[in-house]
């Protein structure tokens, strides 16, 4: 592959509410055994991108723990590798990343020391499968300066949290509106970009000189009439999990057979860090319907239309419906959970009752199992 990869995984989303209090959005658990960043990393390695940098910042401890070994995504080669960069205090800089362009600027040495002619930039909070080679071929064919991967969303989707794109008949981007108050288009930017490495260095250095920090506002929107910026449309599954509602919906999508088949049975594969856990145990009297139950779980109650992450204990006579139970949760006997997301390492006391009536309820309980 003639490209180096950059995954932007340092941002925070207030729309995730309590879920982002102790982890980065890119480290959010997805589909039982995965993290959000696994999809971007798998796409990189499946596209033969051998050298990938992950730029982290906000609440990055669990993300760093997940990325502690590159072998899970097959980056442990003699050439290339997986690099994790955090904001670094230097003689010239003592600031955190002030935006996506600034994050790249603070790690510009990585690009300058690379030899690949192209750069693929992706975000770490999206769930999708993609062959970046096809985007690169399209980029070269169009003789584009920048290629933006975009997707047409259904009319029912709230697209005002995305960058909206308008293209002409030749797919050249004419308008780019970042997170508008009112949607004027259903075509959204997926946060995946392809451009030449030398050009990216030049654009980012110019942004730094002018105290501009955002890749979208200060490069894509600012240069849309000066540079040849093209859109590459995708039709396959793509979801951004940066809100509570979209995170819940994305996990629920994995209960659909066609979505599970697309991600887990069709080539190429999605890779993740594997924990050494026993298979899920279903004790006598337990009932499980249309649910994802991960390794290490022990089920004594009833689970319907739900996603249970690793090492969840479900007590006697528990009922879980249309919910997401994160890692290492203990649910006491006779607990009722419906339309909820239960935060990881929670201890839900016996006879508890949690129902999300006006949307998705986030359950965060004080964890007495870990008090010193």
N, C-alpha and C positions, 0 to 999 in steps of 0.2 A: 504494500500500500504506500502511496506517495504522499501520505498525510500524517500529521501529528494530531493527537486529540487533546482537547481541553474540555473538562466537565466543570461547569459552574455549580458549586454545591455549598455556597456560603450564606445564602440568603435566609431571611426569616419571613414568615407570613402571619400577620395578626389574625387572618381569617381562619387559622388553625386553632385559635383559642388556647385552651390548656394543653393541647396535644404537642405544641411546640415549646412548652416550658422546659423540657429536659432533653430535647433532641433536635437536630437539624431536620428540615423537611425531607432532605435526601435520605435520611436514615429511617424514615417512617416505614414500619412493617407493611408489606403488601402480599396478598394471596397466600397467607399461611406461613411460608418459610422464606420469603424474600424481603429485601429492602428496596426502596424506590430506586436507589442509585444502581442496583444490579442490572436494570434494563439498559441503561446507557452504557455501562461497562461491558455488558454482553454484546451489545451492538458493535462496540469498538473492536473487541477481539474477534467477533465473527466476520467483521469487515477487513480483517488483517491489519488493523491499526496497531502497531507494535509499541508505540510510545504514547502514553496518556498521562496528563497532569490533572489532578483533582484539586480545585481551589476551594478550601473550606474556611469557615470563620465562625458563624453563629452556633453555639451549643454543639461543638464538633466532637466531643469526647466519644460518644457511642459510634459516630461515623468513623473516627480514626480506629476504634477498636475493630469495627467491621472490615476496614481496609488494611488491617495489620499485616496481611500476607497477600501478595499478588497472585499466588498460585491458583486460587479459585477461579480466576478469570484468564488464566494461562498467559500472564504477562511476565512470568519469571524466566525471561530469556537472556541470552548473552547480549543481545542487542535490544534496545528499547527498554521497556519496563513501566511500572506504575509509580507515579510520583505524587505525593500529597503535600500541598503547599498551604501554609497558614500565613497570616500577616506577620511580618518580621520587622523588628526595630532595627534600623540601620542609621548610619551617619547622615543619610540624606532624607530619611523618612521615619516618622514615629506615629503614623496613623493607621487605623484599621482600613480595610477595603471600603472606599466610599461609594463604590458602584461597580458594575461589571467590567467597564473599561479600565477602571483603576485597579481592579483585582488582576487583570491581565498585565497591566503596566508594571505593577510591583513584582511580577514574576517574569519580566521580559527576558531575563537571561536564559530562561528555559527555551524560549523561541529562538533567541539569537544563537544558541549553541546547537540547535537542531539543524538537520540538513534536508529534511523533507520540504518539498516546494509548497505544499498546501496545509491548511489548518482546518480541522472540523471542530466547531464549538457546539457543545450540547449542554442542556441543563440536567441536573440530577434529580428533578422531582416529577418526571414524566414516565408513564408506563406505555411502552410501545416496542415493536420490533422493526428494524430497518437495516437495509444494506446501504451503508454510506458510499459504497463504490458507485452505485447508480446515481446518487446525487452529485458525486464528483465528475462522473462522465457527462452529466447534464450541464454542470458548471462549465466544463471545458468546451462542450459543444456550442453553448450560447456565448462563449467568450465573455462571460460575466466577470465583474469585479467582485461582487458578493452574491451568493445564492442563499435564499431564505426558504427553508422547508415550511410549508403551510398546509392547512387542512380546512375544508369547508365543514362547518359545524351545523347540526340540525337547527331549525328555526326556534325550537323550544329551549335551546341552551342559552344561558346568560354569558355572552361573549365580551361584556364590558371589562372583564378583568384581564383580557388578553390584548395583544397588539393586533389591530385589524388592518387588513391589506386589501388594496384594490389594484388589479393588474389589467394591462391591455391585452389584446388578442395574442400578442407574442410572449405573454407571461412576464413582461417587464413590469416591475412595481412602480405605479404612478402615485399612489397615496399610501401612507403608513401612519395610522393613528394609534398611539399607545394608550391603552386603558381609557377609552373615551367615556364620557357621561352617558351618551346615547349611541347605540350601535348603528353604524352605517353600512356594515358588511357582515357576512357570516364567515368570511375567510380569515382565519386567525394564524398568527405566527406561532410555530411550535417551539421556538427558542433554539432551533438548530440552524447553524450557518456554516457555509463553506467559503473560504477566500484564500488568496495566496499569502504565504507566511510573511514575505517581505512587505506586502501591502498592509497586513495587519499591524506589523511593527511600526510602520510609518504612520498609520492612522491613530494608533494608541499613543504614540509619542506626541503627536500633534494635539491630541485631547489633553494630555498631561500639561503641555505648555500653556494651554488656554484655560486650565482649571476646569476641565469637563471630565465627568467621571462615568457616564452611563453609555453602554454600548448601543442601545436602541436609540435613545434620544439624540446622542451626540455623534453618532456615526451613521446609523441606518437612515434616520429621519433627516438629519442635516445634509447628508450627501446623496439623497435619493434622486436629485436632478443632475448631479455632477458625475455620479458613478453609475455603471451599468449594474443595477440590482435586479435580480430575477427571482421569481417564486417557483418552487418545485412542489407541486401538489401531491399529497398522499391520500389514499383512500382506505388504508387499513386502520386497525384499532389504534387510537392514541388518546391518552387521558392525562391531564395535569391534576395532581392531587393536592394543590396548595390551598384548598378550603375544606372545612369539615364535611360539607355536603358532597364535594367531588371525591374526597378520600373514601367516604362511606360508599358512594355509588360504584367507585372503581373496584373496591373489594367485593361488593355484591355482584358485580359483573362476572367475577370468577366462579360464581355458582352456576353460570350458564355453560352448558357443555361445549358450545361452539367457541367460546372465549378460552376455556381451559384447553381445548384441542389445539387452538391456534398458537397459544404460548408454550404449552408443555409437550405437545406430541408432534408438532410440525417443525421441521428443520428451518433455521438453526435453533439451538437450545438457548435457554436463559440460565445463567450460572449464578451461584451465590455461595457464601461461606457456609459450610456444613458443620453442624454441631453433632457431637457423638451422643445421641439420645435414643432411647428405646422407642419402638412404635407405640402408637396410641393404644390405650387399654379401655375396652368397653365392658364394664362389669354387668352382671345379671340385672335385668330391669331397666337398663339404659335404652333410650330410643334416640336415634339420630336420623334426620331426614334432610336431604338437599343441603349439606353443609360441608365445609372444609375443616378437617380436624388434623392438626399438625402433630409431629413427633413429641413424645413425652407427656401427652395429655392423658388424664384419667377421667372417664365419664361414668357418672352414676345416675344422672338425671336425663332430662329430655332436651334435645338440641334441634332446632328447626331453622332452616334458611339463615345460617350464621357462619361466621369465619372464626375459628379458634386457633390462635397462634400457639407457639411452643410452650410446653409444661403448664398447661391450664388444668386445674383440678375443679371438677364439677361435682358438688355434693349430692346427697340423697334428696330426691323429690324436687330438684332444681328444674326450672323451665327457662330456656334461653331461646328467644325468637327474634329474627331479623336484627341481629346484633353482631358486633365485632368485639371479641375478647382478646386483648393483647397478651404478650408473653408473661408467663410466670404469675398468673392470677389465681387466687384461691377463692372459690365461691362456696360459702357455707350452705348447710342444708336448708331446704325450703325457700331458696332465693328465686325471685322472679325478675328476669331481665328482658326488656323488649324495646326495640328501636334505640339501642344505646351503643356507645363505644366505651368500653371499660379500659381504663389506662393500665399500662403494664405494672407488675409487682403490687397490684392492689390486693387487699384482703377484704372481701365482701362478707360482712357478718351474716350469720344464719337468720333466716326469716326477713331478709331485706327485700325491698320492692322498688325497682327502678324502671320507669316507663317514659320514653320520649314521646310526649303527646303533641307538642307543637314543633316537630322537627327532631333532629338527632340529639339525644342527651349524652353528654360526656360525664362519665362516672369516675371520680377521683376520690378514693378513700384513703385515710391515714393507714399506713402499713405497719401494723404492730409486730409482724413477724421479723422485721429487720431492725427493731429498736435495740440499741446497745445497752 
